Amino acid sequence: TGYFLERIGVQSLDELPELAPFLPDMDDMEDELERVAASGGPVETSAEAPAGAAANVVGEPSGDTVGE
């Protein structure tokens, strides 16, 4: 949205950096998918929010001061 672009300090989507360098390699993804399938389901990681934690609703400001 325009608000998002304004908050991160760019004028258009064309100014955003490439995403591909930050994505995992396909070989890593295949290994992870095999591990999850072998375990019978998704495995919680430390990056996931703990049970009962509130998440921001899309479109509502969080009060963060990113870029300021």
PQR file of N, CA, C, O and H, with PARSE charges and radii, in Angstrom:
ATOM      1  N   THR A   1       0.839  -1.182   0.000 -0.4000 1.5000
ATOM      2  CA  THR A   1       0.000   0.000   0.000 -0.0000 2.0000
ATOM      3  C   THR A   1       0.881   1.241   0.000  0.5500 1.7000
ATOM      4  O   THR A   1       2.083   1.167   0.253 -0.5500 1.4000
ATOM      5  N   GLY A   2       0.278   2.357  -0.281 -0.4000 1.5000
ATOM      6  CA  GLY A   2       1.022   3.614  -0.239 -0.0000 2.0000
ATOM      7  C   GLY A   2       1.598   3.885   1.139  0.5500 1.7000
ATOM      8  O   GLY A   2       2.709   4.400   1.267 -0.5500 1.4000
ATOM      9  H   GLY A   2      -0.699   2.418  -0.487  0.4000 1.0000
ATOM     10  N   TYR A   3       0.834   3.536   2.178 -0.4000 1.5000
ATOM     11  CA  TYR A   3       1.297   3.736   3.555 -0.0000 2.0000
ATOM     12  C   TYR A   3       2.559   2.916   3.827  0.5500 1.7000
ATOM     13  O   TYR A   3       3.512   3.414   4.426 -0.5500 1.4000
ATOM     14  H   TYR A   3      -0.069   3.118   2.074  0.4000 1.0000
ATOM     15  N   PHE A   4       2.560   1.662   3.386 -0.4000 1.5000
ATOM     16  CA  PHE A   4       3.733   0.797   3.556 -0.0000 2.0000
ATOM     17  C   PHE A   4       4.954   1.413   2.877  0.5500 1.7000
ATOM     18  O   PHE A   4       6.022   1.515   3.481 -0.5500 1.4000
ATOM     19  H   PHE A   4       1.786   1.257   2.900  0.4000 1.0000
ATOM     20  N   LEU A   5       4.792   1.816   1.634 -0.4000 1.5000
ATOM     21  CA  LEU A   5       5.908   2.396   0.893 -0.0000 2.0000
ATOM     22  C   LEU A   5       6.423   3.656   1.596  0.5500 1.7000
ATOM     23  O   LEU A   5       7.631   3.864   1.710 -0.5500 1.4000
ATOM     24  H   LEU A   5       3.924   1.733   1.144  0.4000 1.0000
ATOM     25  N   GLU A   6       5.506   4.479   2.058 -0.4000 1.5000
ATOM     26  CA  GLU A   6       5.895   5.697   2.766 -0.0000 2.0000
ATOM     27  C   GLU A   6       6.676   5.358   4.039  0.5500 1.7000
ATOM     28  O   GLU A   6       7.695   5.982   4.333 -0.5500 1.4000
ATOM     29  H   GLU A   6       4.525   4.310   1.966  0.4000 1.0000
ATOM     30  N   ARG A   7       6.195   4.370   4.786 -0.4000 1.5000
ATOM     31  CA  ARG A   7       6.827   4.003   6.057 -0.0000 2.0000
ATOM     32  C   ARG A   7       8.246   3.477   5.867  0.5500 1.7000
ATOM     33  O   ARG A   7       9.106   3.697   6.719 -0.5500 1.4000
ATOM     34  H   ARG A   7       5.367   3.863   4.547  0.4000 1.0000
ATOM     35  N   ILE A   8       8.500   2.778   4.748 -0.4000 1.5000
ATOM     36  CA  ILE A   8       9.854   2.252   4.546 -0.0000 2.0000
ATOM     37  C   ILE A   8      10.729   3.185   3.717  0.5500 1.7000
ATOM     38  O   ILE A   8      11.898   2.892   3.465 -0.5500 1.4000
ATOM     39  H   ILE A   8       7.801   2.600   4.055  0.4000 1.0000
ATOM     40  N   GLY A   9      10.154   4.313   3.294 -0.4000 1.5000
ATOM     41  CA  GLY A   9      10.948   5.337   2.635 -0.0000 2.0000
ATOM     42  C   GLY A   9      11.210   5.148   1.159  0.5500 1.7000
ATOM     43  O   GLY A   9      12.256   5.563   0.660 -0.5500 1.4000
ATOM     44  H   GLY A   9       9.204   4.551   3.498  0.4000 1.0000
ATOM     45  N   VAL A  10      10.266   4.519   0.438 -0.4000 1.5000
ATOM     46  CA  VAL A  10      10.406   4.389  -1.011 -0.0000 2.0000
ATOM     47  C   VAL A  10       9.169   4.959  -1.683  0.5500 1.7000
ATOM     48  O   VAL A  10       8.113   5.087  -1.063 -0.5500 1.4000
ATOM     49  H   VAL A  10       9.417   4.181   0.844  0.4000 1.0000
ATOM     50  N   GLN A  11       9.310   5.299  -2.951 -0.4000 1.5000
ATOM     51  CA  GLN A  11       8.210   5.900  -3.707 -0.0000 2.0000
ATOM     52  C   GLN A  11       7.387   4.864  -4.474  0.5500 1.7000
ATOM     53  O   GLN A  11       6.198   5.073  -4.718 -0.5500 1.4000
ATOM     54  H   GLN A  11      10.168   5.196  -3.455  0.4000 1.0000
ATOM     55  N   SER A  12       8.021   3.739  -4.857 -0.4000 1.5000
ATOM     56  CA  SER A  12       7.296   2.736  -5.639 -0.0000 2.0000
ATOM     57  C   SER A  12       7.856   1.347  -5.348  0.5500 1.7000
ATOM     58  O   SER A  12       8.915   1.206  -4.736 -0.5500 1.4000
ATOM     59  H   SER A  12       8.986   3.569  -4.659  0.4000 1.0000
ATOM     60  N   LEU A  13       7.131   0.329  -5.793 -0.4000 1.5000
ATOM     61  CA  LEU A  13       7.574  -1.056  -5.608 -0.0000 2.0000
ATOM     62  C   LEU A  13       8.884  -1.333  -6.347  0.5500 1.7000
ATOM     63  O   LEU A  13       9.649  -2.213  -5.954 -0.5500 1.4000
ATOM     64  H   LEU A  13       6.271   0.443  -6.290  0.4000 1.0000
ATOM     65  N   ASP A  14       9.138  -0.581  -7.414 -0.4000 1.5000
ATOM     66  CA  ASP A  14      10.369  -0.764  -8.182 -0.0000 2.0000
ATOM     67  C   ASP A  14      11.617  -0.459  -7.360  0.5500 1.7000
ATOM     68  O   ASP A  14      12.705  -0.933  -7.688 -0.5500 1.4000
ATOM     69  H   ASP A  14       8.516   0.134  -7.733  0.4000 1.0000
ATOM     70  N   GLU A  15      11.471   0.327  -6.295 -0.4000 1.5000
ATOM     71  CA  GLU A  15      12.610   0.682  -5.447 -0.0000 2.0000
ATOM     72  C   GLU A  15      12.920  -0.377  -4.389  0.5500 1.7000
ATOM     73  O   GLU A  15      13.953  -0.304  -3.723 -0.5500 1.4000
ATOM     74  H   GLU A  15      10.587   0.711  -6.028  0.4000 1.0000
ATOM     75  N   LEU A  16      12.033  -1.356  -4.233 -0.4000 1.5000
ATOM     76  CA  LEU A  16      12.280  -2.408  -3.240 -0.0000 2.0000
ATOM     77  C   LEU A  16      13.424  -3.305  -3.695  0.5500 1.7000
ATOM     78  O   LEU A  16      13.604  -3.496  -4.898 -0.5500 1.4000
ATOM     79  H   LEU A  16      11.194  -1.415  -4.774  0.4000 1.0000
ATOM     80  N   PRO A  17      14.200  -3.859  -2.771 -0.5600 1.5000
ATOM     81  CA  PRO A  17      15.301  -4.745  -3.152  0.2800 2.0000
ATOM     82  C   PRO A  17      14.784  -6.086  -3.670  0.5500 1.7000
ATOM     83  O   PRO A  17      13.637  -6.459  -3.424 -0.5500 1.4000
ATOM     84  N   GLU A  18      15.634  -6.792  -4.379 -0.4000 1.5000
ATOM     85  CA  GLU A  18      15.307  -8.132  -4.863 -0.0000 2.0000
ATOM     86  C   GLU A  18      15.068  -9.049  -3.671  0.5500 1.7000
ATOM     87  O   GLU A  18      15.789  -8.968  -2.676 -0.5500 1.4000
ATOM     88  H   GLU A  18      16.565  -6.489  -4.579  0.4000 1.0000
ATOM     89  N   LEU A  19      14.082  -9.905  -3.755 -0.4000 1.5000
ATOM     90  CA  LEU A  19      13.764 -10.832  -2.681 -0.0000 2.0000
ATOM     91  C   LEU A  19      14.538 -12.145  -2.820  0.5500 1.7000
ATOM     92  O   LEU A  19      14.874 -12.771  -1.814 -0.5500 1.4000
ATOM     93  H   LEU A  19      13.496  -9.971  -4.563  0.4000 1.0000
ATOM     94  N   ALA A  20      14.818 -12.559  -4.031 -0.4000 1.5000
ATOM     95  CA  ALA A  20      15.437 -13.864  -4.297 -0.0000 2.0000
ATOM     96  C   ALA A  20      16.704 -14.139  -3.477  0.5500 1.7000
ATOM     97  O   ALA A  20      16.858 -15.264  -3.002 -0.5500 1.4000
ATOM     98  H   ALA A  20      14.545 -12.050  -4.847  0.4000 1.0000
ATOM     99  N   PRO A  21      17.617 -13.183  -3.283 -0.5600 1.5000
ATOM    100  CA  PRO A  21      18.817 -13.495  -2.511  0.2800 2.0000
ATOM    101  C   PRO A  21      18.536 -13.876  -1.053  0.5500 1.7000
ATOM    102  O   PRO A  21      19.393 -14.462  -0.393 -0.5500 1.4000
ATOM    103  N   PHE A  22      17.355 -13.550  -0.552 -0.4000 1.5000
ATOM    104  CA  PHE A  22      17.024 -13.835   0.835 -0.0000 2.0000
ATOM    105  C   PHE A  22      16.230 -15.126   1.016  0.5500 1.7000
ATOM    106  O   PHE A  22      15.976 -15.542   2.146 -0.5500 1.4000
ATOM    107  H   PHE A  22      16.658 -13.074  -1.088  0.4000 1.0000
ATOM    108  N   LEU A  23      15.838 -15.760  -0.084 -0.4000 1.5000
ATOM    109  CA  LEU A  23      15.065 -16.995  -0.024 -0.0000 2.0000
ATOM    110  C   LEU A  23      15.994 -18.192   0.124  0.5500 1.7000
ATOM    111  O   LEU A  23      17.131 -18.153  -0.346 -0.5500 1.4000
ATOM    112  H   LEU A  23      16.044 -15.422  -1.002  0.4000 1.0000
ATOM    113  N   PRO A  24      15.521 -19.266   0.778 -0.5600 1.5000
ATOM    114  CA  PRO A  24      16.357 -20.464   0.911  0.2800 2.0000
ATOM    115  C   PRO A  24      16.516 -21.167  -0.435  0.5500 1.7000
ATOM    116  O   PRO A  24      15.688 -21.011  -1.331 -0.5500 1.4000
ATOM    117  N   ASP A  25      17.586 -21.939  -0.561 -0.4000 1.5000
ATOM    118  CA  ASP A  25      17.802 -22.734  -1.762 -0.0000 2.0000
ATOM    119  C   ASP A  25      16.740 -23.820  -1.847  0.5500 1.7000
ATOM    120  O   ASP A  25      16.241 -24.281  -0.820 -0.5500 1.4000
ATOM    121  H   ASP A  25      18.260 -22.066   0.168  0.4000 1.0000
ATOM    122  N   MET A  26      16.393 -24.228  -3.053 -0.4000 1.5000
ATOM    123  CA  MET A  26      15.386 -25.276  -3.235 -0.0000 2.0000
ATOM    124  C   MET A  26      15.807 -26.577  -2.556  0.5500 1.7000
ATOM    125  O   MET A  26      14.958 -27.290  -2.021 -0.5500 1.4000
ATOM    126  H   MET A  26      16.798 -23.853  -3.886  0.4000 1.0000
ATOM    127  N   ASP A  27      17.109 -26.901  -2.567 -0.4000 1.5000
ATOM    128  CA  ASP A  27      17.568 -28.129  -1.915 -0.0000 2.0000
ATOM    129  C   ASP A  27      17.254 -28.093  -0.422  0.5500 1.7000
ATOM    130  O   ASP A  27      16.843 -29.099   0.156 -0.5500 1.4000
ATOM    131  H   ASP A  27      17.798 -26.322  -3.002  0.4000 1.0000
ATOM    132  N   ASP A  28      17.450 -26.927   0.200 -0.4000 1.5000
ATOM    133  CA  ASP A  28      17.132 -26.775   1.620 -0.0000 2.0000
ATOM    134  C   ASP A  28      15.637 -26.934   1.857  0.5500 1.7000
ATOM    135  O   ASP A  28      15.223 -27.552   2.838 -0.5500 1.4000
ATOM    136  H   ASP A  28      17.784 -26.110  -0.270  0.4000 1.0000
ATOM    137  N   MET A  29      14.825 -26.380   0.962 -0.4000 1.5000
ATOM    138  CA  MET A  29      13.373 -26.479   1.100 -0.0000 2.0000
ATOM    139  C   MET A  29      12.916 -27.928   0.968  0.5500 1.7000
ATOM    140  O   MET A  29      12.056 -28.378   1.724 -0.5500 1.4000
ATOM    141  H   MET A  29      15.160 -25.878   0.165  0.4000 1.0000
ATOM    142  N   GLU A  30      13.486 -28.660   0.011 -0.4000 1.5000
ATOM    143  CA  GLU A  30      13.116 -30.068  -0.170 -0.0000 2.0000
ATOM    144  C   GLU A  30      13.471 -30.882   1.068  0.5500 1.7000
ATOM    145  O   GLU A  30      12.692 -31.736   1.492 -0.5500 1.4000
ATOM    146  H   GLU A  30      14.185 -28.295  -0.603  0.4000 1.0000
ATOM    147  N   ASP A  31      14.650 -30.622   1.658 -0.4000 1.5000
ATOM    148  CA  ASP A  31      15.047 -31.316   2.883 -0.0000 2.0000
ATOM    149  C   ASP A  31      14.063 -31.021   4.010  0.5500 1.7000
ATOM    150  O   ASP A  31      13.684 -31.925   4.755 -0.5500 1.4000
ATOM    151  H   ASP A  31      15.283 -29.928   1.314  0.4000 1.0000
ATOM    152  N   GLU A  32      13.652 -29.775   4.138 -0.4000 1.5000
ATOM    153  CA  GLU A  32      12.708 -29.377   5.189 -0.0000 2.0000
ATOM    154  C   GLU A  32      11.349 -30.028   4.966  0.5500 1.7000
ATOM    155  O   GLU A  32      10.732 -30.510   5.916 -0.5500 1.4000
ATOM    156  H   GLU A  32      13.960 -29.041   3.533  0.4000 1.0000
ATOM    157  N   LEU A  33      10.875 -30.048   3.725 -0.4000 1.5000
ATOM    158  CA  LEU A  33       9.590 -30.682   3.426 -0.0000 2.0000
ATOM    159  C   LEU A  33       9.628 -32.176   3.745  0.5500 1.7000
ATOM    160  O   LEU A  33       8.658 -32.722   4.272 -0.5500 1.4000
ATOM    161  H   LEU A  33      11.376 -29.656   2.954  0.4000 1.0000
ATOM    162  N   GLU A  34      10.730 -32.832   3.433 -0.4000 1.5000
ATOM    163  CA  GLU A  34      10.869 -34.260   3.752 -0.0000 2.0000
ATOM    164  C   GLU A  34      10.859 -34.469   5.265  0.5500 1.7000
ATOM    165  O   GLU A  34      10.244 -35.415   5.756 -0.5500 1.4000
ATOM    166  H   GLU A  34      11.518 -32.388   3.005  0.4000 1.0000
ATOM    167  N   ARG A  35      11.538 -33.592   6.006 -0.4000 1.5000
ATOM    168  CA  ARG A  35      11.592 -33.712   7.464 -0.0000 2.0000
ATOM    169  C   ARG A  35      10.201 -33.534   8.070  0.5500 1.7000
ATOM    170  O   ARG A  35       9.809 -34.285   8.964 -0.5500 1.4000
ATOM    171  H   ARG A  35      12.038 -32.823   5.607  0.4000 1.0000
ATOM    172  N   VAL A  36       9.460 -32.544   7.586 -0.4000 1.5000
ATOM    173  CA  VAL A  36       8.113 -32.294   8.092 -0.0000 2.0000
ATOM    174  C   VAL A  36       7.201 -33.469   7.758  0.5500 1.7000
ATOM    175  O   VAL A  36       6.425 -33.911   8.605 -0.5500 1.4000
ATOM    176  H   VAL A  36       9.778 -31.935   6.860  0.4000 1.0000
ATOM    177  N   ALA A  37       7.289 -33.974   6.538 -0.4000 1.5000
ATOM    178  CA  ALA A  37       6.448 -35.101   6.137 -0.0000 2.0000
ATOM    179  C   ALA A  37       6.754 -36.331   6.995  0.5500 1.7000
ATOM    180  O   ALA A  37       5.840 -37.062   7.376 -0.5500 1.4000
ATOM    181  H   ALA A  37       7.919 -33.615   5.850  0.4000 1.0000
ATOM    182  N   ALA A  38       8.021 -36.561   7.298 -0.4000 1.5000
ATOM    183  CA  ALA A  38       8.414 -37.722   8.098 -0.0000 2.0000
ATOM    184  C   ALA A  38       7.937 -37.588   9.545  0.5500 1.7000
ATOM    185  O   ALA A  38       7.696 -38.594  10.213 -0.5500 1.4000
ATOM    186  H   ALA A  38       8.764 -35.968   6.989  0.4000 1.0000
ATOM    187  N   SER A  39       7.800 -36.347  10.033 -0.4000 1.5000
ATOM    188  CA  SER A  39       7.383 -36.141  11.420 -0.0000 2.0000
ATOM    189  C   SER A  39       5.866 -36.166  11.571  0.5500 1.7000
ATOM    190  O   SER A  39       5.355 -36.181  12.690 -0.5500 1.4000
ATOM    191  H   SER A  39       7.995 -35.530   9.490  0.4000 1.0000
ATOM    192  N   GLY A  40       5.147 -36.170  10.457 -0.4000 1.5000
ATOM    193  CA  GLY A  40       3.697 -36.237  10.522 -0.0000 2.0000
ATOM    194  C   GLY A  40       2.996 -34.896  10.546  0.5500 1.7000
ATOM    195  O   GLY A  40       1.774 -34.846  10.684 -0.5500 1.4000
ATOM    196  H   GLY A  40       5.562 -36.158   9.547  0.4000 1.0000
ATOM    197  N   GLY A  41       3.732 -33.817  10.415 -0.4000 1.5000
ATOM    198  CA  GLY A  41       3.089 -32.506  10.405 -0.0000 2.0000
ATOM    199  C   GLY A  41       4.083 -31.401  10.610  0.5500 1.7000
ATOM    200  O   GLY A  41       5.283 -31.647  10.734 -0.5500 1.4000
ATOM    201  H   GLY A  41       4.725 -33.858  10.302  0.4000 1.0000
ATOM    202  N   PRO A  42       3.591 -30.179  10.648 -0.5600 1.5000
ATOM    203  CA  PRO A  42       4.491 -29.036  10.836  0.2800 2.0000
ATOM    204  C   PRO A  42       5.151 -29.073  12.205  0.5500 1.7000
ATOM    205  O   PRO A  42       4.572 -29.549  13.182 -0.5500 1.4000
ATOM    206  N   VAL A  43       6.362 -28.567  12.254 -0.4000 1.5000
ATOM    207  CA  VAL A  43       7.122 -28.510  13.497 -0.0000 2.0000
ATOM    208  C   VAL A  43       7.250 -27.057  13.892  0.5500 1.7000
ATOM    209  O   VAL A  43       7.634 -26.228  13.067 -0.5500 1.4000
ATOM    210  H   VAL A  43       6.832 -28.181  11.461  0.4000 1.0000
ATOM    211  N   GLU A  44       6.934 -26.722  15.150 -0.4000 1.5000
ATOM    212  CA  GLU A  44       7.032 -25.338  15.618 -0.0000 2.0000
ATOM    213  C   GLU A  44       8.493 -24.940  15.694  0.5500 1.7000
ATOM    214  O   GLU A  44       9.334 -25.710  16.157 -0.5500 1.4000
ATOM    215  H   GLU A  44       6.622 -27.395  15.820  0.4000 1.0000
ATOM    216  N   THR A  45       8.792 -23.722  15.235 -0.4000 1.5000
ATOM    217  CA  THR A  45      10.148 -23.203  15.315 -0.0000 2.0000
ATOM    218  C   THR A  45      10.171 -22.031  16.266  0.5500 1.7000
ATOM    219  O   THR A  45       9.118 -21.518  16.647 -0.5500 1.4000
ATOM    220  H   THR A  45       8.108 -23.096  14.859  0.4000 1.0000
ATOM    221  N   SER A  46      11.345 -21.604  16.652 -0.4000 1.5000
ATOM    222  CA  SER A  46      11.469 -20.484  17.577 -0.0000 2.0000
ATOM    223  C   SER A  46      10.973 -19.188  16.961  0.5500 1.7000
ATOM    224  O   SER A  46      10.696 -18.238  17.693 -0.5500 1.4000
ATOM    225  H   SER A  46      12.200 -22.021  16.343  0.4000 1.0000
ATOM    226  N   ALA A  47      10.850 -19.115  15.632 -0.4000 1.5000
ATOM    227  CA  ALA A  47      10.390 -17.911  14.959 -0.0000 2.0000
ATOM    228  C   ALA A  47       8.874 -17.744  15.077  0.5500 1.7000
ATOM    229  O   ALA A  47       8.354 -16.652  14.848 -0.5500 1.4000
ATOM    230  H   ALA A  47      11.075 -19.886  15.038  0.4000 1.0000
ATOM    231  N   GLU A  48       8.160 -18.821  15.433 -0.4000 1.5000
ATOM    232  CA  GLU A  48       6.717 -18.736  15.553 -0.0000 2.0000
ATOM    233  C   GLU A  48       6.339 -18.118  16.885  0.5500 1.7000
ATOM    234  O   GLU A  48       7.054 -18.256  17.877 -0.5500 1.4000
ATOM    235  H   GLU A  48       8.582 -19.708  15.619  0.4000 1.0000
ATOM    236  N   ALA A  49       5.211 -17.439  16.892 -0.4000 1.5000
ATOM    237  CA  ALA A  49       4.744 -16.806  18.120 -0.0000 2.0000
ATOM    238  C   ALA A  49       4.238 -17.875  19.087  0.5500 1.7000
ATOM    239  O   ALA A  49       3.656 -18.870  18.654 -0.5500 1.4000
ATOM    240  H   ALA A  49       4.630 -17.327  16.086  0.4000 1.0000
ATOM    241  N   PRO A  50       4.450 -17.685  20.376 -0.5600 1.5000
ATOM    242  CA  PRO A  50       3.937 -18.638  21.354  0.2800 2.0000
ATOM    243  C   PRO A  50       2.413 -18.639  21.370  0.5500 1.7000
ATOM    244  O   PRO A  50       1.777 -17.666  20.966 -0.5500 1.4000
ATOM    245  N   ALA A  51       1.837 -19.740  21.839 -0.4000 1.5000
ATOM    246  CA  ALA A  51       0.384 -19.857  21.900 -0.0000 2.0000
ATOM    247  C   ALA A  51      -0.194 -18.703  22.706  0.5500 1.7000
ATOM    248  O   ALA A  51       0.321 -18.348  23.767 -0.5500 1.4000
ATOM    249  H   ALA A  51       2.353 -20.531  22.167  0.4000 1.0000
ATOM    250  N   GLY A  52      -1.260 -18.130  22.191 -0.4000 1.5000
ATOM    251  CA  GLY A  52      -1.925 -17.040  22.891 -0.0000 2.0000
ATOM    252  C   GLY A  52      -1.361 -15.668  22.588  0.5500 1.7000
ATOM    253  O   GLY A  52      -1.906 -14.667  23.053 -0.5500 1.4000
ATOM    254  H   GLY A  52      -1.678 -18.418  21.329  0.4000 1.0000
ATOM    255  N   ALA A  53      -0.281 -15.592  21.820 -0.4000 1.5000
ATOM    256  CA  ALA A  53       0.308 -14.294  21.498 -0.0000 2.0000
ATOM    257  C   ALA A  53      -0.563 -13.592  20.468  0.5500 1.7000
ATOM    258  O   ALA A  53      -1.067 -14.226  19.541 -0.5500 1.4000
ATOM    259  H   ALA A  53       0.163 -16.405  21.443  0.4000 1.0000
ATOM    260  N   ALA A  54      -0.738 -12.311  20.624 -0.4000 1.5000
ATOM    261  CA  ALA A  54      -1.545 -11.532  19.690 -0.0000 2.0000
ATOM    262  C   ALA A  54      -0.705 -11.157  18.480  0.5500 1.7000
ATOM    263  O   ALA A  54       0.469 -10.808  18.603 -0.5500 1.4000
ATOM    264  H   ALA A  54      -0.329 -11.796  21.377  0.4000 1.0000
ATOM    265  N   ALA A  55      -1.320 -11.234  17.319 -0.4000 1.5000
ATOM    266  CA  ALA A  55      -0.647 -10.842  16.078 -0.0000 2.0000
ATOM    267  C   ALA A  55      -1.279  -9.558  15.569  0.5500 1.7000
ATOM    268  O   ALA A  55      -2.451  -9.293  15.835 -0.5500 1.4000
ATOM    269  H   ALA A  55      -2.273 -11.517  17.218  0.4000 1.0000
ATOM    270  N   ASN A  56      -0.507  -8.755  14.835 -0.4000 1.5000
ATOM    271  CA  ASN A  56      -1.056  -7.544  14.237 -0.0000 2.0000
ATOM    272  C   ASN A  56      -2.053  -7.915  13.162  0.5500 1.7000
ATOM    273  O   ASN A  56      -1.829  -8.861  12.407 -0.5500 1.4000
ATOM    274  H   ASN A  56       0.446  -8.970  14.619  0.4000 1.0000
ATOM    275  N   VAL A  57      -3.138  -7.192  13.084 -0.4000 1.5000
ATOM    276  CA  VAL A  57      -4.119  -7.377  12.046 -0.0000 2.0000
ATOM    277  C   VAL A  57      -3.667  -6.556  10.854  0.5500 1.7000
ATOM    278  O   VAL A  57      -3.293  -5.393  11.006 -0.5500 1.4000
ATOM    279  H   VAL A  57      -3.320  -6.423  13.698  0.4000 1.0000
ATOM    280  N   VAL A  58      -3.697  -7.149   9.668 -0.4000 1.5000
ATOM    281  CA  VAL A  58      -3.261  -6.446   8.465 -0.0000 2.0000
ATOM    282  C   VAL A  58      -4.092  -5.184   8.317  0.5500 1.7000
ATOM    283  O   VAL A  58      -5.318  -5.212   8.431 -0.5500 1.4000
ATOM    284  H   VAL A  58      -4.001  -8.093   9.544  0.4000 1.0000
ATOM    285  N   GLY A  59      -3.410  -4.081   8.062 -0.4000 1.5000
ATOM    286  CA  GLY A  59      -4.075  -2.818   7.847 -0.0000 2.0000
ATOM    287  C   GLY A  59      -4.155  -1.949   9.078  0.5500 1.7000
ATOM    288  O   GLY A  59      -4.507  -0.774   8.982 -0.5500 1.4000
ATOM    289  H   GLY A  59      -2.415  -4.058   7.970  0.4000 1.0000
ATOM    290  N   GLU A  60      -3.834  -2.502  10.239 -0.4000 1.5000
ATOM    291  CA  GLU A  60      -3.852  -1.692  11.455 -0.0000 2.0000
ATOM    292  C   GLU A  60      -2.424  -1.348  11.844  0.5500 1.7000
ATOM    293  O   GLU A  60      -1.583  -2.246  11.888 -0.5500 1.4000
ATOM    294  H   GLU A  60      -3.547  -3.457  10.318  0.4000 1.0000
ATOM    295  N   PRO A  61      -2.114  -0.096  12.126 -0.5600 1.5000
ATOM    296  CA  PRO A  61      -0.772   0.277  12.525  0.2800 2.0000
ATOM    297  C   PRO A  61      -0.361  -0.419  13.822  0.5500 1.7000
ATOM    298  O   PRO A  61      -1.172  -0.583  14.733 -0.5500 1.4000
ATOM    299  N   SER A  62       0.885  -0.817  13.893 -0.4000 1.5000
ATOM    300  CA  SER A  62       1.360  -1.522  15.076 -0.0000 2.0000
ATOM    301  C   SER A  62       2.024  -0.582  16.081  0.5500 1.7000
ATOM    302  O   SER A  62       2.278  -0.970  17.220 -0.5500 1.4000
ATOM    303  H   SER A  62       1.544  -0.683  13.153  0.4000 1.0000
ATOM    304  N   GLY A  63       2.303   0.647  15.664 -0.4000 1.5000
ATOM    305  CA  GLY A  63       2.989   1.569  16.541 -0.0000 2.0000
ATOM    306  C   GLY A  63       4.492   1.470  16.433  0.5500 1.7000
ATOM    307  O   GLY A  63       5.210   2.206  17.109 -0.5500 1.4000
ATOM    308  H   GLY A  63       2.096   0.963  14.738  0.4000 1.0000
ATOM    309  N   ASP A  64       4.989   0.558  15.580 -0.4000 1.5000
ATOM    310  CA  ASP A  64       6.425   0.431  15.376 -0.0000 2.0000
ATOM    311  C   ASP A  64       6.959   1.694  14.726  0.5500 1.7000
ATOM    312  O   ASP A  64       6.228   2.392  14.022 -0.5500 1.4000
ATOM    313  H   ASP A  64       4.406  -0.040  15.031  0.4000 1.0000
ATOM    314  N   THR A  65       8.227   1.989  14.958 -0.4000 1.5000
ATOM    315  CA  THR A  65       8.835   3.183  14.388 -0.0000 2.0000
ATOM    316  C   THR A  65       9.920   2.805  13.397  0.5500 1.7000
ATOM    317  O   THR A  65      11.005   3.385  13.416 -0.5500 1.4000
ATOM    318  H   THR A  65       8.820   1.422  15.530  0.4000 1.0000
ATOM    319  N   VAL A  66       9.640   1.839  12.532 -0.4000 1.5000
ATOM    320  CA  VAL A  66      10.590   1.405  11.518 -0.0000 2.0000
ATOM    321  C   VAL A  66      10.901   2.561  10.601  0.5500 1.7000
ATOM    322  O   VAL A  66       9.994   3.222  10.095 -0.5500 1.4000
ATOM    323  H   VAL A  66       8.757   1.368  12.516  0.4000 1.0000
ATOM    324  N   GLY A  67      12.175   2.809  10.382 -0.4000 1.5000
ATOM    325  CA  GLY A  67      12.593   3.839   9.445 -0.0000 2.0000
ATOM    326  C   GLY A  67      12.583   5.229  10.015  0.5500 1.7000
ATOM    327  O   GLY A  67      12.834   6.187   9.284 -0.5500 1.4000
ATOM    328  H   GLY A  67      12.912   2.272  10.793  0.4000 1.0000
ATOM    329  N   GLU A  68      12.306   5.378  11.274 -0.4000 1.5000
ATOM    330  CA  GLU A  68      12.289   6.725  11.855 -0.0000 2.0000
ATOM    331  C   GLU A  68      13.480   6.908  12.753  0.5500 1.7000
ATOM    332  O   GLU A  68      13.652   7.975  13.342 -0.5500 1.4000
ATOM    333  H   GLU A  68      12.103   4.600  11.868  0.4000 1.0000
TER
END
